[in-house]
């Protein structure tokens, strides 16, 4: 896959960093859809960090969420369809004060939110190396059912990283699991104000506990169209549709199941083998 050269420029050396500034950090995520795959899929992702929290999601989705936030701020209630599809479906939100993590998924007409209070527990090693000209140090953690190896630099005082990883004394430049099923590697960093806070302004929210999410996700993977159940109220003056078909119809359910299972199968080998609370 070819990426625009802009994302391969490393701006770190041009900027002095501090905790009070906002940053957008681009990582390339490479992963194997199944443990037996020889080839990797890949996608650019974005870590958006401000003074209070950070967001991690597909770069393509970040651009769309930014557009929606801008339109909401201008008073719009309707949004254009995304021009590109993103592969990584979840958005990870880290609260920098409480150090909690919230994972957000959007399915059809609702956003599902699950808050986790667990965080990676790191073992910092004496092994050092260089990445993009920066001195990095090795750290390890067992998290989500996998062993992870991270390389962080204390030359950039941002104790954050891609996905759910944070808490080291410096920015994580690269992290991979011990089997190299998943590899996150930095591709660029800029200081800029980014806002996606109003991305879900008009979308219903469903808050689930970690256990409730695990139950929901297990059912959803088997039959995504289960969320169409009881959507349409016989007394209502409108009906929910999917691809022009009433969601109660067999055609709509089959079409939705097919589309969603393509997304699910991209991560048939999930990043997290087990969840924490």
N, C-alpha and C positions, 0 to 999 in steps of 0.2 A: 504494500500500500504506500502511495506517495502522499506526503504531507506538504503543505505550503511551507516554504523555507522559513517564514516568520516564526513558526513554532519551534524551530530548531536553534534559533538564536538564544544564546544564554546571556541574559542581561544582568546577571547577578553582580558581575565585577564592576558594573557601572553605577551601582547604587549603594548607598549606606542605609542600613535597615534599622528600624526600631519597632518596639511592640505597639506603639500608638498609631501606626500607619496601616493602610489597607493594601493588600497584595493579591495578585492573581498568579497562581503557580500552576504551570502546565506540566502534567505527567502523561507519559504514554503508558497505557495499560496493555500488556500482552497476556493472553491466557489461552489455556487449552480447554475446549468445551467439554471434553471427556478426558479421563486420566490416561487413556490409551492413544489419544491423538498425538501425532508427530508434529503437526503444524500449529502455529499460534494464530489466533485472531488478535486484532489490535484496535485500539480506539484512543484518541486523545481525551484526556479528562482535565477538569479544572478544580483547583482548591482555591476558594475565595475566602480570604481571612480579613476580618476587621477587628475592632477593639473588643467586641463582646462575644463573637462566635465565628465559626468557619463553616463553609459549605463545600461539599465535594460531590461532583456529578460529572456526567459526560459533558465535554466541551460543547457539543452540539446542543444538548439540552440546556446548558447554561445560557447560550445565546438566545434560545427561544424563551427561557424564563426571564431574561433581561428585557426582551421585547415586550412580553406580557406585562411586566412591572411598569415599563415606560407607558404602555397604552392605558393601563389602569390609572396611572398618575394623571393622564390627560383626560380621564373621564370615560374612556371606552369600556364597554362591557363584552364586546365580541372580539375574537382574535382570529387571525388567519391560521390556516392549517400549517403545521411545520413543513418547511421545504426539504428537510433531511430527516432521516430516521436515526435515532441513537440506539446503541446496543446495551449499554449499562443503564438499567431502568431505575435503580434506586438513587436517592439523594441522601447523603449523610450530613447531619448537622451536629456540630460539637458546640456545646455551651462552655465557654472558656472559664467561667466562674465556678459553676457546679461540677464541671468536667463530666457531665452526662452526654450521652450520644443519642440522637433521635434519627431513626431511619424512616424515610418517606417514600412511598410508592403511590403512583396514580393509576387507577384502573377504572376505565370508562368514565363515570360521572362523579367519582369520589377519590379523595386522597386518604391513604391509610398511614397512620403515624404510630411508631413504636419507640418508646423511650427505654434506654439501657443505662444503668448506673455502673456497669463494669467497665474497666479500662485495661489496656495492656500493662503487664508487669514486666519490666525490662531487666535484663542482665547485660550490663555494659562490659565489653571485652577490651583487652589491651591492644587488640589488632587494629592497625591503622592503614589507610591507603589514600589514594587521591581519586576524586571524581570531579571532572570539569575544572581542574585546577585547584580544587578545594581539599583541604585536609579533612578526611572523614574517619570516623571510628565505628567499629562494628558493635552492634547490639542484637540481642536475641530475645524472643518472647514466644510463649505458647499461648495462642489466642484463636478462638473460634474453631478449635479442633485441629489446628495446624501449627507447625513450628515455623516461625518467621525470622529471617535474617535482614536486619536493617543497617544502612550506612548513613550516618548523620554527621552534620558539620556544626560545630559550635561557633563557626565564623559567621553564621547567619542566625541571630538570636530569635528564632521562631520555633517554639517547641511543638510543632505540628507536622503533619505528613498526610499522605493520601489515604483515602478510605477511612477506616476507624482508628488509624494509627496516630498516636500523639504521645506527649509526655517525656520525650527525650530532651536533653539540654542543647537543642539545636534542630535545625530543619532536616527532615529525612529526605535525602536525595535519591535513594534507591532502597527498595524493599522487595523481597521475594520469599515465597515459601520454600521449605527445604527440598521439595521435589521439583521446583521451578515450574509449577503449574500456573503461577501468577507472578508477574513481574511488573512493578511500578517503577518508572524511572523518570526523573525530571528532564524536561525539555526546554523550559523557559520560565522566567519570573519577571514580573513588572510591578511597579507601585502604581496602583490606580484605584479609583473608587468604583466599585461594582455593586449593583443593587438588584436582588431578585426577591425581595421580601414580599412583594404583592403578587407573586406568581399564582397563588391559589386564592385570590381575593373573592372569587365567586364560585368556589368549588366546596362542596360539602366535605367535612373532615370526620374521619372515624379514628378514634384513639383506641389502640389495643395494647394490652400487656404483652410482654415477650411470649408467655405461654399461649395467649389468645392468638397472637400472630402466627406462631408455629402451627397451630391447629388450622387457622384460616389458610395459610400458605400451602399446607399439605393438601387441602381440599381444592384450592385454586389450581394447583399444578395439574390435577387430574381432570378438572372440568372448569375452565375459566368462566364459562357462561353461567355458572351458578349464581353470579352476582346479578343476573337479570331477574332472578326470582323476586316476585312481588314489587317490581319497580313500577309497573303500571297500575294505577288506581282506577277501578271501573267508574268511579264518580268524577274523575278528573276530566278536564276539557282538552287534554293533550296526551299523547302517548310517546314513550321513549322509543327511538329507532336506532338501528345500527346499520350502516351502509344502505340506508333507505328502506330497511325492513323493520317491522315491529319487533321489539326484543323478545316478545313471546313466541315468535315464529321459529320453526325449525331452521329455516335458512339463516336467520340472524345468529342463532346460537352456534350453528356449525361454522359460519364464517368467522365469528369472534374466536371460537376455540382454535381454529386453524391459525389465525393471525397471532394469537397470544402464545401458542405452543412453539412457534418459531422463535419468539423472544425467550421463552423459558429454556428451550433446548440450547441456546447459546451458552448458558451457564448451567448445563446439566451437571457439570462438576462445579458445585457452588464455592464461592470464596470462603464462606463460613460453613464448616461441616456440622457445627453445633452452635447454638446461641447461648448467650449468657443473660443474666438479668441485671 
